[in-house]
Amino acid sequence: MKQLFTFLLILFCIPLLCAQEIETIIVPDAVMDRFSLLYPDARNIEWQIIKDNYKADFKNDKVTTMALLAWDGSMLKTETEIKIGALPETAIDYMAQNFPAIKIDQASIIEDKDGIITFEAVLDKVDLTFDCTGQVLATNEVVAGPRG
């Protein structure tokens, strides 16, 4: 009787385990082909669909990277984490003068579909975007979510 109960318990739990499966995003061949060509060594790839485009978050040569591709495989934007010291010197000076008590948490280089390069610095409660000469293009306050 105990074996029958155990068997029935396992039998009824199997569908529940399958129901927890995360939906797999189907990435079009054109997107996968272009991505594989540009990033053959990419690891830990996580795909998302954002406004009919395909976003890949991944590690490339141990560097955190994001690529946004259109459905036809054309590259729309890349964002690659960089060392803080790789930011333009003018940008570092600007942050030192305007946010002296705030540590820079993260820096990245961004390239859009037209090849325009910008830099982003993430501070405690503000994200700053700079052009390639270090001039401020945008300042965005980070609003804390429900978790603070």
N, C-alpha and C positions, 0 to 999 in steps of 0.2 A: 504494500500500500504506500509506503514511504517513497519507493522508487517511482510509482505512478504519479504521486503528487509532485515530485521533483521534475519529472518529465513534462507534466502539464504546465508547471511554472515556467520552465525554459521555453516551451512551445509558445506560450502567450507573451513572453518578453521579447522574442525575436522581432516582431513587427514594431515594437516600441523603439528598439535599437536602430532599426532602419529609418524610422521617422525623424531621427535626430541628424540625418545626413544633411550637410550644407549644400545648397544648390550650386552646381558647377556652372560657371559662365562659359558659354560657347563663344570662343574668339574666332572671327573670320580668318580664313586662310591668308588673305592679303595682309592682315595685321600681324599674324604669327610669322609669316615669311619675312616681312620687313623688320620686325622685332628681332628675330633670330639672326638676321644679317647684321644688324647694328650692335647687338649684344649677345654674341655667341657664348660668352662665359657667364651669363646672368644666372644667379642662384636665388632660391627662396622667392620666386615670382608670385605675386598676388594680384589678380586682375579684378577690376571694377568697371562697371559701365557708368559713365558720367555724361549726361546729355547726349546720348547716342555716340559717344566716343569711348575709347578703350584706354583705361589707365592701368599701367603696370608699376607696382612698387616692388623693388628688388635690390639685391646686392650685386654690384659689378666690381670685381677686383676688390672686394671687402668694403666698398664704398656704397652708402645708401643712395639710391637713385630712383627717380620717378620719370616715366615716359608717358606722354599722352598722344595717342594715335587716332586718326579718323578711321572710319569703317573701311576705307580703301587702302589703308596702310600708310598714308602720308603722316609724317611727323608733325604734330602741332606744338609740342612743348616738351622740354626736358628740364629736370631740376636735379642737380647733383650736389650732395653735401661736400663742403670744402672746409679746410682748416680756417679758423677765424683770422689768422695772419695773412690769408690769401685774399681777404677783402681789400678793395682799393684803400690806399693809405688815407685819402681824403675822407672816406667813409668812417674809418676807425677814429680819425681825429674828430669828426662830427659827433660820433657817439660819446667819445670821451668828454667833450665839452657840454653836450646837451643831456647826457644820461650818466653822469660821473659815478654814481653809486650803484649802477645796475650792470651786472655781468652779462656779456653776450653768451647766450646759451647755445646757439647754432648759427651756422652760416651756410649759404648755398649759392650756386651759380645757376642761372636760368637762361635758357635759350629758347626763343619762340620760333614759329614756323618761318619767319622772315630772316632768321639768323641774328636777331637783335639780342644782345647779351645784357642781362641785369644781374644784380646781386641782391640777396636778401639776408638780413640779420634778424634773428629772433632774440629779443630781450625778454625780460620778465613779463611785462604786460603790453608790449608793443612790438610790432613787426615793421621793419624799415626796408624799403626797396631803394636801391641806388643804381644809377647808370654806370657804365664802365669807367667813367672818370671819378666816381665817388660822390656825385651830386644826388641829393635826395629827390626821388621821384614820388614816393608815397609813404605815408605813415598810417598804420592801421592799429588801432587799439584792439587788444585781444580781450574779448568778453569771456569771463569765466562761465563755464557750463554748470549743470546741476551738481557736479561733483566738486566744484570749487576750482 
